[in-house]
Amino acid sequence: MRIVHLTSVHPRYDTRIFLKECSSLAQHGYEVALVVADGRGNEIRDDVSIIDVGRATGRLNRMVGITRLVYDKAAELDADIYHLHDPELLPVGLKLKRRGKEVIFDTHEDVPRQLLSKPYLHPFFRHILAWGFAHFERYACVRLDGVIAATPFIRDKFLKINPRTVDINNFPMLGELSAQSDENTARTQVCYVGGIEAVRGIREIVRAMEKVSANVRLELAGAFTDPELSAEVRGYAGWQRVDERGFVDRAGVRAILGRSFAGLVTLHPISNYLDALPVKMFEYMSAGIPVIASNFPLWREIIEGNDCGLCVDPSRPDDIANAINFLAQNPEQARAMGANGQRAVRERYNWAVEEKKLLVFYTRLQKGMT
């Protein structure tokens, strides 16, 4: 059974696509290829053939030229099953269906809701784009052979469109981010790992650093998407207590978590985040450190239900600072929360559980083909 995963946007070693889904399928006997568009050439890694169609030179080229190249390569590979990872590849999926191929769509986000949250779009055009894409998404996905959703909320939406829908959550791989550390050495930093944007709370996090205990620093791992925002927060007094790391690989993430006493995921309450399951939250839990997270009902249920962190109003730097101070001043309680989170990941929120669902999904798809 030959499977080809397709992406025109994500990096070749994307955690969900490559490290989890492609690698899991390859380890269980499938012949797996991953088509990417990053200009870094072809390679074979962990029994997955990575095939590069070239790097996009701009957004229009990505949407049109690269999409065409991805389709051409997909057709050339002549796979049994095609697994799409980007909404812009849905037309590619429909073309492959017309060739008699089995096609599934892996929807990482609720795109119409995401469009409604884009601050750079005029509100009128936001609603028009969201409405138009929702209709196209329904048209395409009802014709595909299945849908994989990244959260239960997105799964429930797509079950109304395609009954062959399952949620495969982006939970951590057991042990990947657990770092050895000396518990006799006091940890004096918190961390934020991920994309750095206004809606992800960077202003409030840096403002909070102005109010935390004297010896606490913030280790910031990720890339700014807005140069103006980057320049703005660098002017805050709290920036003097920030250690900026830029983009770091998985080993770098593990090292950062290993020297932090808490992890921040204080996203703003936009519609696309309220029902999300942010991978960083579970990675913090997996590493055995407490989470300081936005007080969304779903997140509160997970964090307070497992006693593995604190929930705060993400719009209030004082609330974020108070949570940091509490964990800094109560290290034994912080360690207990970290252990609780690690146990929850070990028992429920881990990739081993989700991998089984992925393999069952593919087995059922194979049976439908025979």
C-alpha positions in Angstrom: 0.0 0.0 0.0 1.6 3.2 -1.2 0.7 6.4 0.6 1.6 10.0 -0.5 1.2 12.9 1.9 1.0 16.3 0.2 1.8 19.8 1.6 2.7 23.0 -0.1 3.0 25.0 3.1 4.4 23.0 6.0 8.1 22.2 6.6 9.4 18.8 5.7 9.9 17.8 9.3 6.6 19.1 10.5 5.8 17.5 13.9 2.3 16.3 13.0 2.9 15.4 9.3 6.3 13.9 9.3 7.3 13.0 12.9 3.9 11.5 13.8 1.8 10.5 10.8 4.3 9.7 8.1 6.7 8.0 10.5 4.0 6.0 12.2 2.6 4.7 8.9 6.1 3.8 7.6 6.9 2.0 10.9 3.8 -0.2 10.3 4.7 -1.4 6.9 3.3 1.2 4.6 5.3 2.7 1.7 5.2 6.4 2.5 6.2 9.5 0.5 5.9 13.1 1.5 5.7 15.8 -1.2 6.9 19.2 0.1 7.8 22.6 -1.4 10.8 24.0 0.4 13.6 23.9 -2.2 15.8 21.7 0.0 15.9 18.7 -2.4 14.9 15.0 -2.1 15.9 12.7 0.7 14.9 9.5 2.5 14.5 9.8 6.3 13.0 7.3 8.8 11.9 5.2 5.8 9.9 8.1 4.4 10.7 9.4 0.9 10.7 13.2 1.0 10.2 14.7 -2.5 10.7 18.4 -3.1 8.9 20.3 -5.9 10.8 23.6 -5.2 10.3 26.6 -3.1 7.6 29.2 -3.7 8.7 32.7 -4.7 5.6 34.4 -3.3 2.1 33.8 -2.1 0.6 33.8 -5.6 3.2 31.4 -6.8 2.5 29.1 -3.9 -1.2 29.2 -4.5 -1.0 28.6 -8.2 2.4 27.4 -9.4 3.4 25.3 -6.5 0.0 23.7 -6.2 0.3 22.7 -9.9 3.7 21.2 -9.2 2.4 19.3 -6.2 -0.4 17.8 -8.3 2.0 16.9 -11.2 4.3 15.1 -8.7 1.4 13.4 -7.0 0.0 12.1 -10.3 3.5 10.9 -11.3 3.9 8.9 -8.0 0.7 7.0 -8.7 -0.1 6.2 -5.1 -2.9 4.1 -3.6 -3.9 6.8 -1.1 -3.3 10.5 -1.1 -3.3 12.4 2.2 -3.7 16.2 1.9 -2.6 18.6 4.6 -3.4 22.1 3.2 -6.8 23.5 2.3 -5.3 25.0 -0.8 -4.7 21.5 -2.0 -8.4 20.5 -2.0 -8.6 21.2 -5.8 -5.6 18.8 -6.2 -7.6 16.2 -4.2 -10.6 16.6 -6.5 -8.4 16.2 -9.6 -6.9 13.0 -8.1 -10.4 11.7 -7.3 -11.3 12.2 -11.0 -8.3 9.9 -11.7 -9.9 7.2 -9.6 -7.6 7.7 -6.6 -8.4 7.4 -2.8 -8.0 10.9 -1.2 -8.3 12.0 2.4 -8.0 15.5 3.8 -6.2 16.2 7.1 -7.7 19.5 8.4 -5.4 21.0 11.0 -7.6 24.0 11.6 -11.2 25.3 11.1 -10.3 27.5 8.2 -13.6 29.5 7.9 -13.3 30.4 11.6 -9.6 31.2 11.1 -10.5 33.6 8.3 -13.0 35.4 10.5 -10.1 36.1 12.9 -7.7 37.7 10.4 -7.2 41.3 11.7 -5.7 42.5 8.4 -8.9 41.6 6.4 -11.8 44.1 6.3 -14.7 42.6 8.3 -16.9 42.5 5.2 -14.3 40.6 3.1 -13.6 38.3 6.1 -17.2 37.1 6.1 -17.3 36.8 2.3 -14.1 34.7 2.2 -15.2 32.6 5.2 -18.6 31.9 3.6 -17.1 31.1 0.2 -14.5 28.8 1.6 -17.0 27.0 3.8 -19.1 26.2 0.8 -16.1 25.0 -1.3 -14.8 23.0 1.7 -18.2 21.2 1.9 -18.3 20.6 -1.8 -14.9 19.1 -1.9 -14.9 17.0 1.3 -18.2 15.3 0.6 -16.5 13.9 -2.5 -13.3 12.7 -0.7 -12.8 9.3 0.9 -12.4 10.5 4.4 -11.4 13.4 6.7 -8.9 13.5 9.5 -9.5 16.4 12.0 -7.0 17.7 14.5 -9.5 18.2 17.3 -12.9 16.8 18.4 -14.5 20.1 17.7 -13.4 20.1 14.0 -14.3 16.4 13.8 -17.9 17.1 14.8 -18.1 19.8 12.1 -16.9 17.5 9.4 -19.0 14.5 10.4 -22.0 16.5 9.1 -20.1 16.7 5.7 -18.4 13.3 5.5 -19.3 10.4 7.8 -15.8 8.9 7.3 -14.3 11.5 9.7 -12.1 10.8 12.7 -10.1 13.1 15.0 -6.4 12.4 15.3 -5.2 14.8 18.0 -1.8 16.4 17.8 -0.7 15.0 21.2 3.0 14.6 22.2 5.1 11.5 21.6 5.8 9.8 24.9 9.3 10.6 26.2 10.3 12.9 23.3 10.4 16.1 25.4 11.3 14.7 28.8 14.7 16.1 29.8 16.8 15.0 32.7 17.3 17.8 35.2 18.7 18.3 38.7 15.7 18.9 40.9 18.1 20.3 43.6 18.8 23.2 41.2 16.2 25.9 41.3 14.7 26.7 37.9 14.4 30.5 37.4 12.7 30.8 34.1 9.4 30.3 32.3 9.1 29.6 28.6 7.0 30.3 25.6 7.5 28.1 22.6 5.7 28.7 19.3 4.7 31.3 16.7 5.0 34.8 18.1 2.0 37.0 17.3 -0.2 39.5 19.0 -3.2 37.1 19.1 -0.9 34.6 20.8 -0.4 37.0 23.7 3.2 38.3 23.2 2.4 41.8 24.3 0.8 40.7 27.6 3.5 38.1 28.3 6.3 40.7 27.9 4.3 43.2 30.0 3.9 40.5 32.7 7.7 40.2 32.9 7.8 43.7 34.3 5.9 42.5 37.3 7.4 39.1 38.1 9.9 38.2 40.9 13.4 39.6 40.5 15.2 36.4 39.5 12.7 35.1 36.9 13.4 35.3 33.2 11.4 34.4 30.1 12.9 32.1 27.4 11.2 32.9 24.1 11.5 30.3 21.3 9.9 31.0 18.0 9.7 33.6 15.2 7.9 36.9 15.0 5.5 37.1 12.1 5.2 40.9 12.2 8.3 43.0 12.2 6.4 46.0 13.7 5.2 43.9 16.6 8.7 42.7 17.2 10.0 46.2 17.3 7.2 47.3 19.6 7.7 44.6 22.3 11.4 45.1 22.3 10.7 48.5 23.6 8.8 47.3 26.7 10.6 47.3 30.0 9.9 43.6 30.4 12.0 42.8 27.3 15.1 43.2 29.5 14.1 39.9 31.1 13.6 38.0 27.9 16.1 35.6 26.4 15.2 35.3 22.7 16.1 32.0 21.0 14.4 32.3 17.6 13.4 29.1 15.9 14.7 26.0 17.7 14.6 22.3 16.7 13.1 19.5 18.8 16.2 19.0 20.8 16.3 22.7 21.5 12.7 22.6 22.6 13.5 19.7 25.0 16.4 21.6 26.5 14.3 24.8 27.0 11.5 22.8 28.7 14.1 21.0 30.9 15.3 24.3 32.4 11.9 26.0 32.8 9.5 25.8 35.8 6.4 26.6 33.8 5.3 27.0 30.1 3.0 29.8 28.8 0.2 29.4 26.3 -1.9 32.5 26.9 -3.6 32.9 23.5 -6.3 35.5 23.0 -10.0 34.3 23.0 -10.5 34.5 19.2 -13.0 32.0 17.8 -10.3 29.8 16.2 -8.6 29.2 19.6 -11.5 28.7 22.0 -12.0 25.0 21.0 -8.4 24.4 19.9 -6.0 21.9 21.6 -2.7 23.6 21.3 0.1 21.1 21.0 2.4 23.3 23.1 0.1 22.9 26.1 0.5 19.2 26.0 4.2 19.4 25.3 4.6 21.4 28.4 2.7 18.7 30.3 4.7 16.0 28.7 7.9 17.6 29.9 6.6 17.7 33.4 6.2 21.4 33.9 3.0 23.2 34.9 1.1 25.2 32.3 0.0 28.8 32.5 -2.9 29.0 30.0 -5.8 31.1 28.9 -9.0 30.5 30.9 -11.0 29.1 28.1 -13.6 26.6 29.3 -12.1 23.7 27.4 -8.6 24.5 28.5 -9.7 25.0 32.1 -11.4 21.6 32.0 -8.1 20.0 31.0 -5.7 21.9 33.2 -7.8 22.3 36.4 -9.3 18.8 35.9 -5.8 17.3 35.9 -4.4 19.9 38.4 -1.4 20.6 36.1 -1.3 24.3 36.0 -3.1 27.7 36.3 -5.6 29.4 34.1 -5.5 33.2 33.7 -7.2 36.0 31.8 -4.8 36.3 28.8 -5.6 40.0 28.4 -4.3 40.9 31.9 -0.5 41.0 32.3 -1.0 41.2 36.1 -2.8 37.8 36.1 0.0 36.2 34.0 2.6 37.7 36.4 0.7 36.5 39.5 0.6 33.0 38.1 4.4 33.1 37.3 5.1 34.4 40.8 3.0 31.8 42.5 4.8 28.9 40.7 8.2 30.5 41.3 7.5 30.9 45.0 6.0 27.5 45.5 8.4 25.1 43.7 7.1 21.9 45.4 3.5 22.7 44.2 4.8 23.5 40.8 6.7 20.2 40.6 3.5 18.4 41.7 1.5 20.1 39.0 4.2 19.1 36.5 4.0 15.5 37.6 0.2 15.6 37.3 0.4 16.8 33.7 3.0 14.2 32.8 0.8 11.5 34.2 -2.2 12.8 32.2 -0.1 12.7 29.0 1.1 9.2 29.8 -2.4 8.0 30.4 -4.4 9.9 27.7 -2.9 12.8 25.8 -0.2 11.1 23.8 0.6 10.1 20.3 0.5 6.3 21.0 -3.2 6.6 21.5 -3.7 8.7 18.4 -1.5 6.5 16.3 -3.8 3.6 16.9 -6.7 5.7 15.6 -4.7 6.6 12.5 -3.9 3.0 11.8 -7.5 1.9 12.2 -8.6 4.7 9.9 -6.2 3.5 7.2 -7.2 -0.2 7.7 -10.8 0.7 7.2 -9.9 2.7 4.1 -8.0 -0.3 2.7 -10.9 -2.6 3.3 -13.2 -0.2 1.4 -10.8 -0.4 -1.5 -10.9 -4.1 -1.8 
